[in-house]
Amino acid sequence: MLLGKKRKLGRKIEEMSVGEKLSLTEKIEDKDLLLFLGLTNDSNPLYIQHDYASQTPFKKPIVPTIMLTGIITSAISKYLPGPGSHILKQEMNFTKPVFHYGTVHFLFEVTNVDQMEHTVEITVTATDEEEETVIEAKIIVCPPHRLEPIEGNILENF
């Protein structure tokens, strides 16, 4: 329960600078795929049926691109800039499929800080086990806003 607990907000725009990086590695496991596909009610045979996927150019089931997008957006919400941030725009190129049980290494880098617009641009490059690029992305993020203290306990449930 969040009531009565203060949550730390992510980095404010004035605390961010071009060149900052975040590295993250994720292994795609069956449990993650099944939870995601169950939540979205997505039964695309390319994601779950080995017999179907074996007859496609992919040869085996692939990870849904929206699930990979979720890993990226979650990292932005958790780490860079962190809690309180909001994605305004995202451009993503999925240059190579990611397969079940794959390990993906994500590199996030702040490439622009625009204090007037209150946005940061973050580029993301993701590579697979063979160090081949699987995702190239550019994301525009609104970092958390500085909050003024409120007298009393109003809105302090985070």
C-alpha positions in Angstrom: 0.0 0.0 0.0 1.3 3.4 -0.9 -0.6 5.5 1.6 1.6 7.2 4.1 4.8 6.4 2.2 6.9 9.0 0.4 8.1 8.0 -3.0 11.3 9.4 -4.4 10.9 11.1 -7.7 13.3 10.7 -10.6 15.9 13.2 -11.8 14.7 16.7 -12.5 15.7 18.3 -15.8 18.3 20.6 -14.2 20.0 17.4 -12.8 20.4 15.8 -16.2 23.1 16.3 -18.8 24.0 15.1 -22.3 26.1 12.0 -22.3 24.5 10.3 -19.3 24.1 6.5 -19.9 22.2 3.6 -18.5 23.0 0.0 -19.3 20.4 -2.8 -18.7 20.4 -6.5 -19.7 17.2 -8.5 -19.9 16.8 -12.2 -20.5 13.4 -13.1 -22.1 12.0 -16.0 -20.2 8.8 -18.1 -20.9 7.1 -16.7 -17.8 7.6 -13.1 -19.0 6.2 -13.9 -22.4 3.2 -15.8 -21.1 2.4 -13.1 -18.6 2.6 -10.4 -21.2 0.6 -12.4 -23.8 -2.0 -13.3 -21.2 -2.4 -9.7 -20.1 -2.8 -8.4 -23.7 -4.8 -11.4 -24.8 -2.5 -11.7 -27.8 -2.5 -15.1 -29.4 -0.4 -14.4 -32.5 1.0 -17.8 -33.5 4.3 -16.1 -34.5 4.8 -15.4 -30.7 3.8 -18.8 -29.2 3.5 -21.6 -31.7 6.8 -23.3 -32.6 5.2 -25.4 -35.4 3.8 -22.3 -37.1 6.9 -20.1 -36.6 9.2 -22.9 -38.0 7.5 -22.4 -41.3 8.1 -18.6 -41.4 11.3 -16.8 -42.3 11.9 -16.4 -38.6 12.2 -20.2 -38.1 11.2 -19.9 -34.4 8.8 -17.8 -32.2 9.7 -14.2 -31.7 9.2 -11.7 -28.9 6.4 -9.2 -29.5 7.9 -5.8 -30.2 5.5 -4.1 -27.8 6.9 -6.3 -25.0 10.4 -5.0 -25.9 9.0 -1.4 -26.0 7.6 -2.1 -22.5 11.1 -2.9 -21.2 12.4 0.4 -22.6 9.5 2.5 -21.2 9.8 0.8 -17.8 13.5 1.6 -17.6 12.7 5.2 -18.3 10.1 5.2 -15.6 12.3 3.5 -13.1 15.8 4.8 -13.8 16.4 7.5 -16.4 14.9 10.1 -15.6 12.9 7.8 -13.2 9.7 8.0 -11.3 7.4 11.0 -12.3 8.7 11.1 -15.8 6.4 10.9 -18.9 7.2 9.8 -22.4 5.9 12.3 -25.0 7.2 10.7 -28.2 9.0 7.6 -29.3 10.4 6.4 -32.6 11.6 2.8 -32.6 13.1 0.6 -35.3 13.1 -3.1 -34.7 16.0 -4.1 -36.9 16.2 -7.8 -36.1 13.8 -10.1 -34.3 14.4 -11.2 -30.7 13.7 -14.8 -30.0 12.5 -16.6 -26.9 15.2 -17.1 -24.3 17.2 -14.3 -25.9 19.3 -11.9 -23.9 19.0 -8.2 -24.9 21.4 -5.5 -23.8 19.9 -2.0 -23.8 22.0 1.1 -23.8 20.2 4.4 -23.0 22.0 7.7 -23.6 20.8 11.3 -23.0 21.5 13.1 -26.3 19.7 16.4 -25.6 18.4 18.4 -22.7 15.9 21.2 -23.5 15.2 23.1 -20.3 12.8 25.6 -22.2 10.6 22.7 -23.4 11.2 20.7 -20.2 12.2 17.6 -22.3 15.2 15.3 -22.6 16.0 13.1 -25.7 17.2 9.6 -25.0 18.5 7.3 -27.6 18.3 3.6 -27.1 20.3 0.9 -28.8 19.6 -2.7 -28.0 21.8 -5.7 -29.0 21.3 -9.4 -28.8 23.7 -12.2 -27.8 25.6 -11.9 -31.0 26.0 -8.2 -30.4 23.8 -7.4 -33.4 21.5 -4.4 -33.1 17.9 -5.4 -32.6 16.4 -2.0 -31.7 17.2 1.6 -32.4 15.1 4.2 -30.7 14.8 7.9 -29.9 12.5 8.9 -27.1 11.4 12.4 -25.9 10.7 12.4 -22.2 9.3 15.0 -19.8 11.3 14.5 -16.6 9.5 14.9 -13.2 8.6 18.5 -12.3 9.9 20.1 -9.2 7.1 20.1 -6.7 6.5 22.8 -4.1 5.9 21.6 -0.6 2.2 21.5 0.4 1.2 22.5 3.9 -0.3 19.6 5.8 -0.7 16.0 4.5 -2.6 16.8 1.3 -1.4 14.7 -1.6 1.3 13.1 0.4 0.1 9.5 -0.3 3.1 8.9 -2.6 
